[in-house]
Amino acid sequence: MKNLSALASVFAIAVVVVAPAPAVAKDQLHLYNWNNYIAPETVKRFEESCKCEVVQTYYSDNEELLAKLAAGAKGYDILVPTSNAMEPLIKSGQLKPIDKAQLPNLKNIEPAFLDTSFDPGNKYSVPYAVSLTVIGYNDQKLKGLGVPTDTWAVIFDPRHLAKLKGRVTVLDSSSELFAAALKYLGYSANDVDPKHWDEAAAVIKKAKPYWAAFNASSYIKELTVGNIWLVHGYSNDIFQADLDAQAAGRPFHILHGMPKEGAVLAVDNMVIHKSAPRTDLALKFMNFMLDGRNSAELTNLIGSGNPNADATKYIKPDLLRNPVIFPDKTLVPKLEQLKDLTTAQRRLRSKLWTEIKAAR
């Protein structure tokens, strides 16, 4: 018995010696981003380079982002707001100033995208990617219907929508939908005349019965499987829908339609939230995405326009020639970046939006 006890003691010690150490939790970067706005390949490579894990959560509209942060949401390191959301974020103290000494790759950004009116000197923001809000459509489903794909009329005019009833979605975004309606009416996307807003609301209400949904999150999938034939959406999402359709062997393509009346151009920016747990990782991520090779994947893999001059040499030639991804000089004058609204204007827009959603 004594020998057995001794043997048991030795065995217990051995077990203690060889037992694996408890797993150490990985460092984490918390990225609050738009849906489908970074390729999995890019995320994986950053994780390998920083020996960390990227935890992503998503929003589908700047208003959603602003509302969540205003309600006290915390724990995010990097946010990717559009230019018109920058001013309220800065004014409300939601952002940390950027230590640009940690961003040597900032030199790769085209000067036209730096030192903007919404963030002079880029104290808080670094350009990430560019997109347009345009028309996306199923080439086979629309074939023979006689509807145009180069005008906002196909989204708003019941004469065209009657041929597409239940097969159209529009973004669940008051700023984007009002901008498209204002453009359709011949106004600026940034027009703030209440009478013109009433006109735009009337146009939206008249078209609404023909739409399947207000959809800013799952419309890529709906396009890919062929349930939806026409969308008011983001250019990179439409690009992704076509990639997914081809990968699934669908007998159609999802194409971009550039409205002749003009469209919204969005410049999205990387910023660091005031409550960022890992500012160090946030700066590493920013500098990583400012590298030309990594930034080029925003175009090659998800179809975004690109403010990074060094990325150009890594971007596929056919994408460089795509006028929706890289608008030519004839299109540029018709593109507008959305501006921030005053508190009173936001209140009025919210009232109109509520009425639109309630309308039957």
C-alpha positions as CSV (number, residue, x, y, z in Angstrom):
1,M,0.0,0.0,0.0
2,K,2.9,2.4,0.8
3,N,4.4,1.8,-2.6
4,L,1.1,2.3,-4.3
5,S,0.7,5.6,-2.4
6,A,4.1,6.7,-3.5
7,L,3.4,5.8,-7.1
8,A,0.1,7.7,-6.9
9,S,1.9,10.7,-5.6
10,V,4.4,10.6,-8.4
11,F,1.6,10.2,-11.0
12,A,-0.2,13.2,-9.5
13,I,2.9,15.3,-9.8
14,A,3.5,14.2,-13.4
15,V,-0.1,15.1,-14.3
16,V,0.5,18.6,-12.8
17,V,3.8,18.9,-14.7
18,V,2.4,17.9,-18.1
19,A,-1.0,19.6,-17.8
20,P,-1.3,22.3,-20.5
21,A,-1.3,25.9,-19.5
22,P,-4.6,27.7,-19.7
23,A,-5.2,29.4,-23.0
24,V,-4.4,33.1,-23.0
25,A,-7.1,35.2,-24.6
26,K,-6.0,36.9,-27.9
27,D,-5.7,40.6,-28.1
28,Q,-8.8,41.9,-29.8
29,L,-9.5,44.8,-32.1
30,H,-13.2,45.8,-32.2
31,L,-14.3,47.1,-35.6
32,Y,-17.7,48.7,-36.0
33,N,-18.1,48.8,-39.8
34,W,-20.6,48.8,-42.7
35,N,-21.8,45.4,-43.9
36,N,-19.5,43.8,-46.5
37,Y,-16.9,46.5,-46.2
38,I,-13.7,44.5,-45.7
39,A,-12.7,41.3,-47.3
40,P,-12.2,38.2,-45.1
41,E,-8.7,37.7,-46.6
42,T,-7.7,41.2,-45.5
43,V,-8.9,40.6,-42.0
44,K,-7.1,37.3,-41.7
45,R,-3.8,38.9,-42.9
46,F,-4.1,41.7,-40.4
47,E,-4.8,39.2,-37.6
48,E,-1.7,37.3,-38.5
49,S,0.4,40.4,-38.6
50,C,-0.8,41.7,-35.2
51,K,-1.3,38.4,-33.5
52,C,-4.8,39.5,-32.6
53,E,-8.4,38.8,-33.4
54,V,-10.7,41.3,-35.2
55,V,-14.2,41.3,-33.8
56,Q,-16.6,42.9,-36.2
57,T,-20.1,44.3,-35.7
58,Y,-22.1,46.1,-38.3
59,Y,-24.4,49.0,-39.1
60,S,-26.3,49.7,-42.2
61,D,-26.7,53.5,-42.1
62,N,-24.9,56.5,-40.6
63,E,-28.0,57.4,-38.6
64,E,-27.9,54.0,-37.0
65,L,-24.2,54.5,-36.0
66,L,-24.9,58.0,-34.6
67,A,-27.9,56.9,-32.6
68,K,-26.1,53.9,-31.1
69,L,-23.2,56.0,-30.0
70,A,-25.4,58.8,-28.7
71,A,-27.2,56.1,-26.6
72,G,-23.8,55.3,-24.9
73,A,-22.5,52.3,-26.8
74,K,-18.9,51.6,-25.9
75,G,-16.2,49.1,-26.6
76,Y,-15.4,49.9,-30.2
77,D,-11.9,50.7,-31.4
78,I,-12.4,51.6,-35.0
79,L,-15.5,53.1,-36.7
80,V,-15.9,53.8,-40.4
81,P,-18.4,56.8,-40.7
82,T,-19.1,58.7,-43.9
83,S,-18.0,62.3,-44.3
84,N,-21.4,63.8,-43.3
85,A,-21.4,61.9,-40.0
86,M,-18.0,63.2,-39.1
87,E,-19.1,66.6,-37.9
88,P,-21.7,65.4,-35.3
89,L,-19.2,62.7,-34.1
90,I,-16.5,65.4,-33.6
91,K,-18.9,67.9,-32.0
92,S,-20.3,65.4,-29.5
93,G,-16.7,64.3,-28.5
94,Q,-17.1,60.8,-29.7
95,L,-13.6,60.5,-31.3
96,K,-10.0,60.4,-30.2
97,P,-7.4,62.5,-32.0
98,I,-5.1,60.4,-34.2
99,D,-1.4,60.1,-33.5
100,K,-0.3,60.5,-37.2
101,A,3.3,59.7,-36.2
102,Q,2.0,56.1,-36.0
103,L,0.7,56.3,-39.6
104,P,3.6,56.4,-42.0
105,N,1.4,55.1,-44.8
106,L,-0.9,58.2,-44.6
107,K,1.4,59.6,-47.3
108,N,-0.4,57.2,-49.8
109,I,-3.7,59.0,-49.7
110,E,-4.6,61.3,-52.6
111,P,-4.3,65.0,-51.4
112,A,-7.8,65.7,-52.7
113,F,-9.2,63.4,-49.9
114,L,-7.2,65.1,-47.1
115,D,-7.6,68.2,-45.0
116,T,-11.3,68.4,-45.7
117,S,-13.8,70.9,-44.3
118,F,-15.3,68.3,-42.0
119,D,-11.9,67.4,-40.4
120,P,-9.2,70.1,-41.2
121,G,-5.8,68.6,-40.9
122,N,-7.2,65.1,-40.4
123,K,-7.1,65.4,-36.7
124,Y,-9.6,62.6,-36.3
125,S,-10.0,60.7,-39.5
126,V,-8.2,58.8,-42.2
127,P,-9.8,58.1,-45.6
128,Y,-10.8,54.4,-46.1
129,A,-12.9,53.9,-49.2
130,V,-15.3,55.5,-51.7
131,S,-18.7,54.4,-52.9
132,L,-21.6,55.7,-55.0
133,T,-25.3,55.2,-54.2
134,V,-26.7,54.0,-57.6
135,I,-29.0,51.5,-59.2
136,G,-28.3,47.8,-59.3
137,Y,-30.2,45.4,-61.4
138,N,-30.5,41.8,-62.7
139,D,-29.7,41.9,-66.4
140,Q,-31.8,38.9,-67.3
141,K,-34.9,39.7,-65.3
142,L,-35.0,43.2,-66.7
143,K,-34.3,42.1,-70.2
144,G,-37.3,42.8,-72.4
145,L,-39.3,44.8,-69.8
146,G,-38.5,48.1,-71.4
147,V,-37.4,49.8,-68.2
148,P,-34.5,52.2,-68.1
149,T,-31.5,51.6,-65.9
150,D,-29.8,55.0,-66.2
151,T,-32.3,57.2,-64.3
152,W,-33.8,57.4,-60.9
153,A,-37.2,57.2,-62.7
154,V,-37.0,53.5,-62.5
155,I,-37.0,53.7,-58.7
156,F,-39.7,56.4,-58.4
157,D,-41.9,56.4,-61.5
158,P,-45.0,54.1,-61.2
159,R,-45.0,53.7,-65.0
160,H,-41.8,51.7,-64.7
161,L,-42.4,50.2,-61.3
162,A,-45.7,48.6,-62.4
163,K,-43.5,46.2,-64.4
164,L,-41.4,45.4,-61.3
165,K,-43.8,45.4,-58.4
166,G,-42.6,43.5,-55.4
167,R,-39.1,43.1,-57.0
168,V,-37.5,46.4,-56.0
169,T,-35.9,47.5,-52.7
170,V,-34.5,50.9,-51.6
171,L,-32.1,51.7,-48.8
172,D,-33.6,52.0,-45.4
173,S,-31.9,55.3,-45.0
174,S,-33.7,58.7,-45.0
175,S,-30.6,60.6,-46.1
176,E,-29.9,58.3,-49.0
177,L,-33.5,57.9,-50.2
178,F,-34.3,61.6,-49.9
179,A,-31.1,62.4,-51.8
180,A,-32.1,60.1,-54.7
181,A,-35.6,61.6,-54.8
182,L,-34.2,65.1,-54.8
183,K,-31.9,64.2,-57.6
184,Y,-34.8,62.7,-59.5
185,L,-36.7,66.0,-59.1
186,G,-33.8,68.0,-60.4
187,Y,-32.6,69.4,-57.1
188,S,-29.3,69.0,-55.2
189,A,-28.9,66.0,-53.0
190,N,-28.2,68.5,-50.2
191,D,-31.2,70.7,-50.9
192,V,-32.8,71.7,-47.5
193,D,-35.8,73.7,-48.8
194,P,-38.8,72.2,-46.8
195,K,-41.0,72.6,-49.9
196,H,-38.6,70.4,-51.9
197,W,-38.5,67.9,-49.1
198,D,-42.3,67.7,-49.2
199,E,-42.0,67.1,-53.0
200,A,-39.5,64.3,-52.4
201,A,-41.6,62.7,-49.7
202,A,-44.6,62.7,-52.0
203,V,-42.5,61.0,-54.7
204,I,-41.4,58.4,-52.2
205,K,-44.9,57.7,-50.9
206,K,-46.2,57.3,-54.5
207,A,-43.5,54.8,-55.3
208,K,-43.6,52.9,-52.0
209,P,-46.5,50.5,-52.8
210,Y,-44.4,49.0,-55.6
211,W,-41.4,48.3,-53.5
212,A,-40.8,45.0,-51.7
213,A,-38.9,46.6,-48.8
214,F,-36.7,49.2,-47.3
215,N,-33.5,47.2,-47.1
216,A,-30.0,48.2,-46.3
217,S,-28.6,44.9,-45.0
218,S,-29.9,41.8,-46.8
219,Y,-30.5,43.1,-50.3
220,I,-27.1,41.7,-51.5
221,K,-28.5,38.2,-50.9
222,E,-31.9,39.0,-52.4
223,L,-30.2,40.2,-55.6
224,T,-27.9,37.1,-55.6
225,V,-30.7,34.6,-55.5
226,G,-32.9,36.5,-57.9
227,N,-35.7,37.4,-55.5
228,I,-35.1,41.1,-56.1
229,W,-34.4,42.5,-59.6
230,L,-33.7,46.1,-59.0
231,V,-32.2,48.1,-56.0
232,H,-31.3,51.5,-54.8
233,G,-28.0,50.6,-53.2
234,Y,-24.3,51.1,-52.6
235,S,-22.0,50.4,-55.5
236,N,-19.7,48.0,-53.6
237,D,-22.8,46.0,-52.4
238,I,-24.0,45.7,-56.0
239,F,-20.5,44.5,-57.0
240,Q,-20.6,41.9,-54.2
241,A,-24.0,40.7,-55.3
242,D,-22.7,40.0,-58.8
243,L,-19.6,38.1,-57.4
244,D,-21.9,36.0,-55.3
245,A,-24.3,35.3,-58.2
246,Q,-21.4,34.2,-60.4
247,A,-19.9,32.0,-57.6
248,A,-23.3,30.3,-57.2
249,G,-23.6,29.7,-61.0
250,R,-26.7,31.9,-61.4
251,P,-27.8,32.5,-65.0
252,F,-27.6,36.3,-64.7
253,H,-25.4,39.2,-63.8
254,I,-26.0,42.0,-61.3
255,L,-25.0,45.3,-63.0
256,H,-24.6,48.9,-62.0
257,G,-26.8,51.6,-63.4
258,M,-25.6,55.2,-63.1
259,P,-28.5,57.6,-62.9
260,K,-28.1,60.4,-65.4
261,E,-29.5,62.9,-62.8
262,G,-26.5,62.2,-60.6
263,A,-25.8,60.3,-57.4
264,V,-24.4,60.5,-53.9
265,L,-20.6,59.9,-53.5
266,A,-19.6,58.7,-50.1
267,V,-16.1,58.9,-48.6
268,D,-15.9,56.7,-45.6
269,N,-13.2,57.3,-43.0
270,M,-11.5,55.3,-40.3
271,V,-11.8,56.9,-36.8
272,I,-11.0,55.9,-33.3
273,H,-13.8,55.9,-30.8
274,K,-13.3,57.8,-27.5
275,S,-13.8,54.6,-25.5
276,A,-11.5,52.5,-27.6
277,P,-10.0,49.7,-25.4
278,R,-7.0,49.3,-27.8
279,T,-5.9,52.5,-29.4
280,D,-2.6,50.8,-30.2
281,L,-4.3,48.1,-32.3
282,A,-6.5,50.7,-33.9
283,L,-3.5,52.7,-35.2
284,K,-1.9,49.5,-36.4
285,F,-5.1,48.6,-38.3
286,M,-5.3,52.1,-39.9
287,N,-1.7,52.0,-41.1
288,F,-2.2,48.4,-42.4
289,M,-5.2,49.6,-44.4
290,L,-3.3,52.6,-45.7
291,D,-0.7,50.2,-47.3
292,G,-1.4,50.2,-51.1
293,R,-1.6,46.4,-51.4
294,N,-4.1,46.1,-48.5
295,S,-6.1,49.0,-49.7
296,A,-6.3,47.6,-53.2
297,E,-8.3,44.7,-51.8
298,L,-11.1,47.1,-51.0
299,T,-11.4,47.5,-54.7
300,N,-10.4,44.1,-56.1
301,L,-12.4,42.1,-53.6
302,I,-15.4,44.2,-52.6
303,G,-15.6,46.8,-55.4
304,S,-15.1,50.0,-53.5
305,G,-13.6,53.2,-55.0
306,N,-10.2,54.0,-53.6
307,P,-8.6,57.2,-52.3
308,N,-5.2,55.5,-52.0
309,A,-2.8,56.5,-54.7
310,D,-0.4,53.6,-53.9
311,A,-3.2,51.1,-54.4
312,T,-3.7,52.0,-58.1
313,K,-0.9,49.8,-59.3
314,Y,-2.4,46.7,-57.5
315,I,-6.0,47.2,-58.7
316,K,-7.3,45.1,-61.6
317,P,-7.4,47.1,-64.9
318,D,-11.0,46.3,-65.6
319,L,-12.0,47.8,-62.3
320,L,-10.0,50.9,-62.9
321,R,-12.0,51.3,-66.1
322,N,-15.4,50.9,-64.3
323,P,-17.0,54.4,-64.2
324,V,-19.1,53.6,-61.1
325,I,-16.0,52.5,-59.1
326,F,-13.7,55.2,-60.5
327,P,-16.0,57.9,-62.0
328,D,-14.6,59.7,-65.0
329,K,-14.5,63.5,-65.4
330,T,-17.9,63.7,-67.1
331,L,-19.6,62.1,-64.1
332,V,-17.8,63.9,-61.3
333,P,-19.8,67.1,-61.5
334,K,-23.0,65.1,-61.0
335,L,-21.8,63.5,-57.8
336,E,-22.4,65.0,-54.4
337,Q,-21.2,64.2,-50.9
338,L,-24.0,64.5,-48.4
339,K,-23.7,67.3,-45.8
340,D,-24.7,67.2,-42.2
341,L,-28.1,68.6,-41.2
342,T,-28.9,71.0,-38.4
343,T,-30.9,69.8,-35.4
344,A,-34.1,71.5,-36.8
345,Q,-33.5,69.9,-40.2
346,R,-32.9,66.5,-38.6
347,R,-36.2,66.8,-36.7
348,L,-38.1,67.6,-39.8
349,R,-36.5,64.8,-41.8
350,S,-37.3,62.4,-39.0
351,K,-41.0,63.5,-39.0
352,L,-41.2,63.0,-42.8
353,W,-39.5,59.7,-42.6
354,T,-41.9,58.5,-39.9
355,E,-44.8,59.5,-42.1
356,I,-43.3,57.7,-45.1
357,K,-42.8,54.5,-43.1
358,A,-46.4,54.7,-41.9
359,A,-47.9,55.4,-45.3
360,R,-49.7,52.5,-47.0
